Amino acid sequence: MPTVTYNADGLVPAIAQDAETHEVLMMAWMNEEALRRTLTTGKATYWSRSRQEHWVKGETSGHHQAVESVAVDCDGDTILLTVRQTGAACHTGNRTCFFTPLTAQDVL
């Protein structure tokens, strides 16, 4: 069994990637229970740091993530979910959360 390393808050970053396009859709946080629920239900379940509760992606928005596979990186400190996304992944309504380009001029 691979070891998952959680941070001091008991959380690990989880990246959701589209199963067909391989597009990175979003990043959210998981605790041990969210990871367990994801693995047992096949529904992407995350931990909301602001609300301090679990949330199943799409439960209120209808934009579900059906999990096809779950992997942990070589250091055990990041989770990769391969998902079938229904609707937008981002709470802004965009397909992905990564729609804002960043250039060297932005950090100068």
C-alpha positions in Angstrom: 0.0 0.0 0.0 1.5 3.3 -1.0 2.0 5.8 1.7 0.3 9.2 1.5 2.0 12.0 3.3 -0.4 14.6 4.6 0.6 18.2 5.6 0.4 19.6 9.1 -3.3 20.2 8.6 -3.9 16.6 7.6 -4.4 17.5 3.9 -2.8 16.5 0.6 -3.2 18.3 -2.7 -5.3 16.5 -5.3 -5.1 17.3 -9.0 -8.1 16.3 -11.2 -7.1 15.5 -14.8 -9.5 14.7 -17.7 -9.4 11.1 -18.6 -9.8 11.7 -22.4 -7.9 15.0 -23.0 -5.4 14.8 -20.2 -6.2 18.4 -19.5 -5.6 19.5 -15.9 -8.9 20.6 -14.6 -8.5 21.6 -11.0 -6.6 21.3 -7.7 -8.3 20.8 -4.4 -7.5 19.4 -1.0 -8.2 15.9 0.4 -7.9 14.6 3.9 -7.7 10.9 4.7 -11.5 10.5 4.8 -12.0 12.4 1.5 -9.5 10.0 -0.2 -11.2 7.0 1.3 -14.6 8.2 0.1 -13.3 8.9 -3.4 -11.7 5.4 -3.6 -14.8 3.6 -2.3 -17.5 5.6 -4.2 -15.8 6.6 -7.4 -17.0 10.2 -6.9 -14.4 12.9 -6.4 -14.7 14.0 -2.8 -12.6 16.8 -1.4 -12.1 18.7 1.9 -13.2 22.4 2.0 -10.8 24.4 4.1 -13.2 27.4 4.2 -16.3 25.4 5.2 -14.4 22.7 7.1 -16.4 19.9 5.5 -16.3 17.3 2.8 -17.8 18.0 -0.6 -18.5 15.8 -3.5 -17.7 17.5 -6.8 -21.0 18.2 -8.5 -23.3 17.7 -5.5 -24.6 21.2 -5.8 -23.5 22.3 -9.2 -24.3 19.2 -11.2 -20.7 19.3 -12.6 -19.6 15.8 -11.5 -16.3 14.0 -11.6 -16.5 10.3 -12.1 -13.2 8.9 -11.0 -11.5 6.5 -13.3 -8.2 6.1 -11.4 -6.3 7.5 -8.5 -2.5 7.6 -8.2 -0.1 9.0 -5.7 3.2 10.7 -6.8 6.6 9.3 -6.0 7.0 11.4 -2.8 3.5 10.4 -1.6 2.5 14.1 -1.2 0.2 14.7 -4.2 -2.8 12.8 -5.5 -3.7 12.6 -9.2 -7.4 11.8 -10.0 -8.2 10.8 -13.6 -11.8 11.8 -14.0 -14.7 11.9 -16.5 -15.8 15.5 -16.0 -19.5 16.5 -16.6 -19.8 20.2 -17.1 -17.3 22.8 -15.8 -14.6 21.9 -13.3 -14.1 25.4 -12.1 -16.5 27.2 -9.8 -16.3 30.2 -12.2 -18.0 28.1 -14.9 -14.8 27.5 -16.9 -14.0 24.0 -18.0 -10.7 24.2 -16.1 -9.5 26.3 -13.2 -6.2 26.9 -15.1 -7.4 29.6 -17.7 -5.3 32.5 -16.5 -1.9 32.8 -18.2 1.1 33.9 -16.1 4.2 35.4 -17.7 7.6 36.6 -16.5 6.3 40.2 -16.6 3.6 39.3 -14.1 6.2 38.5 -11.4 8.7 41.3 -12.0 
